[in-house]
């Protein structure tokens, strides 16, 4: 039987929500081993001068505990 744990991560990117997700996983995987899945719980943006300035995500990351 596998034991799974879920952590919540917030990330941002100037490029896209996908980039914010990829960089969150990349950074989390440096200290969290056995990441199995991730779920984007919410997405938002910041706006500056009438344009999207930054993409933000709230990500739930599931990993196996050994």
N, C-alpha and C positions, 0 to 999 in steps of 0.2 A: 504494500500500500504506500502510495506517495503522499507526502504532506506538502501542501502548497501554501505559500504566503503571498499576500497582496500588499504592495506599497503604492502610495500616490506620489506622482511627480508632476511638477509644473515646469514647462519649458517655453521658450520663445525663440522666434526667428524673424529676421528681416525679409526672408525669401518666401516661405510658405508654411502651411500647417504640416505638410509632409516633412519638410526640413526640420521643423521643431520636434516632430516625433522621432525622426532618425537620430537627431543629436541627443535627445533625452535617453534613448536606448543605448546609444554608443557610450555616453557618460556613465549611465547606471551600470552597464556591464563591466566597467572597470572595478567596481566594488561589490556588485551583486552577481553571484554565479548562478548558473542553471535557469536563466530567464526562459520561460516557455511561451508567454504571450503578453500582449499589451492591448488595452482597450482605451480609446480616446473618449473620455467621459464628457468633455466639453471643449468648445473652440470659441475663441474671441479674438478681436483685433483692437489695436489702439489706432486712433486717427489723429493725423497732424496735418494742418493746412488743407483739409478736405480730401486727404488721401490716406490709404492704409499705411501706417507706419511700422507696425509690428504684429506678427501672428502669434497667438498664445494658445497653448493647449493644457488641459489637465488630463494626465495619463495615469491609468491604473496598470501596474506591471505585476504579473504573476510569475513567481519562480518557485522551483522545487527546493525544499529544505532537506538536507541529507542527515 
